[in-house]
Amino acid sequence: MSLTDFLSQLNGVLGIQVPLIIFSILSAVVVILLFAMPIGGLCTYIERKVAADFQERIGPNRVGPLGLLQFFADGIKMFLKEDAVAANADRFIYNVAPTLVTAGALGAFAAIPFARNVIGANLDIGIFFILAIGSLVSLGILLGAWASDSKWSLMGGVRAAAQIVSYEIPLGVAVLSVVMVSGTLSMVGIVDGQSWVGGAAGAGHFWNVFHNPFLLINFFIYFVAALAECNRTPFDLAEAESELVSGFNTEFSGMRFGLYALSEFADVIMFACVATAIFLGGWHLPFLNLNDFHIGLAIGGANLSPLIQALLMIGVFLAKASVLVFIVMWIRWTLPRLRVDQLMSLCWKYLIPISFVNLVGCALWMWIFKGQSMIQLVGKLVGLL
């Protein structure tokens, strides 16, 4: 169910017409307070525990059982810390910049389908919307760095802008190869095309990552480019504590700094969810099509089959995304930071040319094999499908 459908039903129940702008603002507040902040806080806790395991430490263990309330204490600290502003800072841009980063990171979730009928906005250009609104992150980082009136912040902001703009190219080309295979920009349409090849509700070609060798390589290019887009290790030159104090957010404190930290984790989760949807089949599993899953369970005359089906789809989707998020954390505490010249060389000399070659390879595969995936071809070859 999209938010538009939900609003229509809500207006019918309440008997009044809730203006769309008011509903949108309330929805944003609910998403930030009830979803983004708790999930972002839990991610900080999990990452600190993961880091501790890698370094043979204990990690957070003081606040609450097993340290589970540490992120809650950190959130309170962010709200209570002094919100200092540099004397020569551009106050308007300084205040707006963290909001732009947060809007870019969280706004993309509106077009991500967590289940067949669980999506904020089922757009025909969903993947294009996600890439477009995600560009607000780089704008917010650069503006915040420039408005801080600090050479360390400006250096980090320029690094971030160069890095994000550069790596958007191979990331976009990798996504374009998926669009070519799927034949649609709709996120729901892309996921639907990745159902198991034997499903009764319309056979798909299985996960795009296994559609052809070129898409498999482009999946890894997407993942590397997404790490750079999120300023995560080994691509965290925009912060680089050993060089730039704290990089682009050096002069930010209090909740403004908290919004930058929240947006970083939201960006990681968003890119993991997009990878799950366009490469890893979304809620689809091998040898099973959840679209065909129905059970005859009813309570008080209400059929619970659609609800159980939606919960299963959400669980599968989030499990796949969680694995990718864990890999991102794993990489952070495994690999050293690249130099600036290595960062740019990797993008312009390797990722961009390889992604374009793979795009042409995908086009040739679609033409030669009539759009069939490797699994479909193997199935026909052995006579199983």
Sequence and secondary structure as in RCSB ss.txt:
>XXXX:A:sequence
MSLTDFLSQLNGVLGIQVPLIIFSILSAVVVILLFAMPIGGLCTYIERKVAADFQERIGPNRVGPLGLLQFFADG
IKMFLKEDAVAANADRFIYNVAPTLVTAGALGAFAAIPFARNVIGANLDIGIFFILAIGSLVSLGILLGAWASDS
KWSLMGGVRAAAQIVSYEIPLGVAVLSVVMVSGTLSMVGIVDGQSWVGGAAGAGHFWNVFHNPFLLINFFIYFVA
ALAECNRTPFDLAEAESELVSGFNTEFSGMRFGLYALSEFADVIMFACVATAIFLGGWHLPFLNLNDFHIGLAIG
GANLSPLIQALLMIGVFLAKASVLVFIVMWIRWTLPRLRVDQLMSLCWKYLIPISFVNLVGCALWMWIFKGQSMI
QLVGKLVGLL
>XXXX:A:secstr
  HHHHHHHHHHHHSS   HHHHHHHHHHHIIIIIIHHHHHHHHHHHHHHHHHHTT   S SSSGGGTTHHHHHH
HHHHHS     TTS HHHHHHHHHHHHHHHHHGGGG  SBTTB S   TTHHHHHHHHHTHHHHHHHHHHHHTT 
HHHHHHHHHHHHHHHHHHHHHHHHHHHHHHHHT S HHHHHHTTS TT TT      GGGT HHHHHHHHHHHHH
HHHHTT TTS TTT HHHHTTGGGTT  HHHHHHHHHHHHHHHHHHHHHHHHHTS TT BTTB GGG     EET
TEE HHHHHHHHHHHHHHHHHHHHHHHHHHHHTTS    HHHHHHIIIIIIHHHHHHHHHHHHHHHHHTTT  HH
HHHHHHHT  
